[in-house]
Amino acid sequence: MLYMKPKLAKLLSPKVDIIFKLLFGDERSIEILIDFLKAVLNLPSDEFEEVTIVDPHLLREYDGDKLGILDVKVTTRTKKIIDIEIQVKIKPNFIERVVYYQSKMITEQVGAGKKFSNIQRVINIIITDENIIGDYKGGEGKYHHRILPCDVDTGYQFTDIKEINVLELKKLPKADDGSNLWAWMKFLSAESKEELDMLVAERPQMKIGKAVARLEELSQDERARMLFESRQMLAWDIQAEKELAVSKMQIEIAKNMLRGDMSVIDVSSYTGMPRNEVEALSNSI
């Protein structure tokens, strides 16, 4: 009897935060994480000789109330703090939250009796599947934005204690620009196993091959797939609740307009509700 190799399950998307954390935030994948960090950050190579994942555990795995933030936080050889998170959908007040969280990472370093000179550099890496950086002079075609406090007129850098790196997957050019960062972002946004295999073949010196192998392992892992599906279902439930809340508000507005003797056509036009639904609502009040 011929041995039939088991068919691989569909690869889980590394763009989903829980898979990203399982892939990059696992101590067994430290080589993958370091290779990615080197591609993103403008830091000396020896900074990554000692990289420690601050909390390799998954928080709120079964939280039924809300989606927690699943980030990957690490420290480097000189104790720089790096926080990485991936956001497929940008939520309201996202930028304000990033600034708040970064500030908290700074203030947490200054406890009782500690000096301000002890504050270490904090670096945020935000990976997003939506464009959040608008057009600006010199920013044409950029998919990696490195943001530091500086003079808006002269560009003089005031400090490097705070740094935010924004990686926008949708702005990634199709043509390879030769950078390791392009390759890692291509890995994150790839939509097929063929794309990944081609990427591995083109970049044998990078750790992308190990990342693809790890992604295949996760895709076969029952627990990882369960967490992935739970995460997706929770996100869908939250979206459905939001849509239901909007629908209820829409109906109440329509009712008030109908009570004010507005026509069915005008109510439909104003609220966006289908005309037949407005007519049914009109007959019920």
Secondary structure by P-SEA (a helix, b strand, c coil): ccccccccccccccccaaaaaaacccccaaaaaaaaaaacccccccccccccccccccccccccccccccccccccccbbbbbbbbbcccccaaaaaaaaaaaaaaaaacccccccccccbbbbbbbbcccccccccccccccbbbbccccccccccccccbbbbbbbcccccccccccaaaaaaaaaacccaaaaaaaaaaccccaaaaaaaaaaaaaacaaaaaaaaaaaaaaaaaaaaaaaaaaaaaaaaaaaaaaacccaaaaaaaacccaaaaaaaaaac
